[in-house]
């Protein structure tokens, strides 16, 4: 229902086109989907599509922009649940990702997939969207690593980014019980290893008594 109490307005042609492209491009790939399939799914004509988008490449860039917004909506929702706790924020996001990546209909990250589809097209408008998302994510992970007081924050951030991207890919190969299931635990141990400060060296010179106590324990 509309605000005036009447029937809700039907989605505009451009919105139907974007929704159809979102589904088809994500499931099948940008290059595998033709304009005819998109307009058929959206219930519009080709002229309607080209009135809204100058080309299929521009429509693909719009799809990737929509996907970028969806990604950050999920990421920020996880962060908002744990104000002031970067460790809990990233682990919350990764736990959600692990669950999504084990679903049978999971097709990874649409942005990562697009980067693989368009490697030789630096001028494609979608490439800038992909690069912007990945650069922003890397910077955000670096900031979170610094908030966690990591000893090597950039290294931790890149390790987490590699875990995320690896999950995007392997989630398309394995279903439930695949490598994605281990993601939260691996990330937790990784973060702990980078944020744990080594204890001060308080060892005292060995005495005959302490040498006797430790002999034969097998510890190295």
C-alpha positions as CSV (number, residue, x, y, z in Angstrom):
1,X,0.0,0.0,0.0
2,X,1.2,3.5,-0.7
3,X,1.3,6.3,1.9
4,X,-2.1,7.5,0.6
5,X,-3.7,4.2,1.2
6,X,-3.9,3.1,-2.4
7,X,-2.1,0.2,-4.1
8,X,1.7,0.3,-4.0
9,X,3.2,1.7,-7.2
10,X,4.7,-0.9,-9.5
11,X,8.6,-0.9,-9.6
12,X,10.0,1.3,-12.3
13,X,11.4,-0.3,-15.4
14,X,15.0,0.7,-14.3
15,X,14.4,-1.0,-10.9
16,X,13.1,-4.2,-12.5
17,X,16.1,-4.2,-14.9
18,X,18.6,-3.8,-12.0
19,X,16.8,-6.5,-10.0
20,X,16.9,-8.9,-12.9
21,X,20.6,-8.1,-13.6
22,X,21.4,-8.6,-10.0
23,X,20.1,-12.1,-10.0
24,X,21.4,-13.2,-13.4
25,X,24.8,-11.6,-13.2
26,X,25.4,-13.1,-9.7
27,X,24.3,-16.6,-10.5
28,X,25.6,-16.9,-14.0
29,X,28.3,-14.3,-14.5
30,X,28.3,-11.0,-16.3
31,X,29.7,-12.3,-19.6
32,X,27.4,-15.3,-19.7
33,X,24.2,-13.2,-19.6
34,X,22.9,-11.4,-22.6
35,X,20.7,-8.3,-22.8
36,X,17.8,-10.4,-24.2
37,X,17.7,-12.5,-21.1
38,X,17.8,-9.5,-18.8
39,X,14.9,-7.7,-20.6
40,X,12.9,-10.9,-20.7
41,X,13.3,-11.5,-17.0
42,X,12.6,-7.8,-16.2
43,X,9.5,-7.8,-18.4
44,X,10.7,-4.7,-20.4
45,X,11.9,-4.0,-23.9
46,X,15.4,-3.3,-25.1
47,X,14.7,0.4,-25.7
48,X,13.6,0.6,-22.0
49,X,16.9,-0.9,-20.9
50,X,18.9,1.5,-23.1
51,X,17.0,4.5,-21.9
52,X,18.1,3.7,-18.4
53,X,21.6,2.3,-19.1
54,X,23.8,3.4,-22.0
55,X,25.2,-0.1,-22.4
56,X,25.4,-3.6,-20.8
57,X,28.7,-2.5,-19.3
58,X,27.0,0.4,-17.6
59,X,24.3,-2.0,-16.3
60,X,27.0,-4.3,-15.0
61,X,28.6,-1.4,-13.2
62,X,25.3,-0.5,-11.6
63,X,24.9,-4.2,-10.5
64,X,28.3,-4.1,-8.9
65,X,27.5,-0.8,-7.2
66,X,24.4,-2.4,-5.8
67,X,26.5,-5.4,-4.6
68,X,29.0,-3.0,-3.0
69,X,26.2,-1.4,-1.0
70,X,24.9,-4.9,0.1
71,X,28.4,-5.9,1.2
72,X,28.9,-2.9,3.3
73,X,25.4,-3.2,4.8
74,X,26.3,-6.7,6.1
75,X,29.8,-5.6,7.3
76,X,28.5,-2.5,9.1
77,X,25.6,-4.4,10.7
78,X,28.2,-6.8,12.2
79,X,30.3,-3.9,13.4
80,X,27.2,-2.1,14.9
81,X,26.5,-5.1,17.1
82,X,29.8,-4.7,18.9
83,X,30.6,-1.0,19.4
84,X,34.2,-0.4,20.3
85,X,35.3,-4.0,19.9
86,X,37.0,-4.5,16.6
87,X,37.9,-8.1,17.3
88,X,34.2,-9.0,18.0
89,X,33.2,-7.0,14.9
90,X,35.3,-8.8,12.4
91,X,34.6,-12.2,14.0
92,X,30.8,-11.5,13.8
93,X,31.1,-10.7,10.1
94,X,33.2,-13.8,9.4
95,X,30.8,-16.0,11.3
96,X,28.0,-14.8,9.1
97,X,30.2,-15.2,6.0
98,X,31.0,-18.8,7.0
99,X,27.3,-19.6,7.2
100,X,26.5,-18.0,3.9
101,X,29.4,-19.7,2.1
102,X,28.1,-23.1,3.1
103,X,24.7,-22.7,1.4
104,X,24.1,-24.6,-1.9
105,X,23.1,-21.4,-3.7
106,X,26.3,-19.5,-2.7
107,X,28.2,-18.0,-5.6
108,X,30.9,-16.1,-3.8
109,X,31.4,-12.4,-3.9
110,X,29.9,-10.8,-7.0
111,X,32.8,-8.2,-6.9
112,X,35.5,-10.8,-6.8
113,X,33.8,-12.8,-9.5
114,X,33.7,-9.7,-11.7
115,X,37.4,-9.1,-11.2
116,X,38.1,-12.6,-12.5
117,X,35.7,-12.1,-15.4
118,X,37.2,-8.8,-16.5
119,X,40.9,-9.1,-16.1
120,X,41.8,-7.6,-19.5
121,X,39.4,-4.8,-19.5
122,X,40.9,-2.0,-17.4
123,X,38.4,0.6,-18.8
124,X,35.3,-1.4,-18.0
125,X,33.2,0.8,-15.6
126,X,32.8,-2.1,-13.3
127,X,36.5,-2.5,-12.6
128,X,36.6,0.8,-10.7
129,X,33.7,-0.4,-8.5
130,X,35.5,-3.6,-7.7
131,X,38.8,-1.9,-7.0
132,X,37.1,0.6,-4.8
133,X,35.4,-2.1,-2.7
134,X,38.5,-4.1,-2.2
135,X,40.7,-1.1,-1.4
136,X,38.2,0.1,1.1
137,X,37.9,-3.3,2.7
138,X,41.7,-3.6,3.0
139,X,41.9,-0.1,4.6
140,X,39.0,-1.0,7.0
141,X,40.8,-4.2,8.1
142,X,44.0,-2.3,8.7
143,X,42.1,0.2,10.9
144,X,40.5,-2.7,12.8
145,X,43.9,-4.4,13.3
146,X,45.3,-1.2,14.7
147,X,42.3,-1.0,17.1
148,X,43.1,-4.5,18.2
149,X,46.7,-3.4,19.0
150,X,48.1,-5.9,16.6
151,X,51.9,-6.0,16.5
152,X,51.9,-5.9,12.7
153,X,48.5,-4.5,11.8
154,X,49.0,-4.4,8.1
155,X,50.1,-8.0,8.0
156,X,47.1,-9.1,10.1
157,X,44.8,-7.1,7.9
158,X,46.1,-8.7,4.7
159,X,45.9,-12.2,6.3
160,X,42.3,-11.6,7.2
161,X,41.6,-10.3,3.6
162,X,43.2,-13.4,2.2
163,X,40.9,-15.5,4.4
164,X,37.9,-13.6,3.3
165,X,38.8,-13.9,-0.4
166,X,39.6,-17.5,0.0
167,X,36.2,-18.1,1.5
168,X,34.5,-16.3,-1.4
169,X,36.1,-18.8,-3.8
170,X,36.1,-22.1,-1.9
171,X,32.4,-21.5,-0.9
172,X,31.5,-22.0,-4.5
173,X,33.1,-25.4,-4.6
174,X,32.2,-26.9,-1.2
175,X,28.8,-26.9,0.5
176,X,28.1,-27.5,4.2
177,X,31.2,-28.8,6.0
178,X,33.6,-27.3,3.6
179,X,36.6,-25.0,4.5
180,X,34.3,-22.1,5.2
181,X,33.1,-23.9,8.4
182,X,36.5,-23.4,9.9
183,X,36.7,-19.7,9.0
184,X,35.7,-18.2,12.4
185,X,38.1,-20.4,14.4
186,X,41.0,-19.8,12.0
187,X,40.4,-16.1,12.2
188,X,40.2,-16.1,16.0
189,X,43.5,-17.9,16.3
190,X,45.1,-15.6,13.7
191,X,44.0,-12.5,15.5
192,X,45.1,-13.9,18.9
193,X,48.5,-14.7,17.5
194,X,48.9,-11.1,16.2
195,X,47.7,-9.4,19.3
196,X,49.2,-11.5,22.1
197,X,52.2,-9.7,23.6
198,X,55.1,-12.0,24.6
199,X,55.8,-12.1,28.3
200,X,59.0,-10.3,29.5
201,X,62.0,-12.5,29.8
202,X,62.1,-13.3,33.5
203,X,64.2,-16.5,33.3
204,X,66.8,-17.0,36.1
205,X,70.0,-18.8,35.7
206,X,69.6,-22.6,36.0
207,X,70.6,-24.1,39.3
208,X,71.3,-27.8,39.9
209,X,67.8,-28.1,41.5
210,X,65.9,-26.7,38.5
211,X,68.0,-28.7,36.0
212,X,67.1,-31.8,37.9
213,X,63.3,-30.9,37.9
214,X,63.2,-30.4,34.1
215,X,65.4,-33.2,33.0
216,X,63.7,-36.1,31.3
217,X,60.4,-34.2,30.7
218,X,60.8,-34.3,26.9
219,X,60.1,-30.6,26.5
220,X,62.1,-28.8,23.9
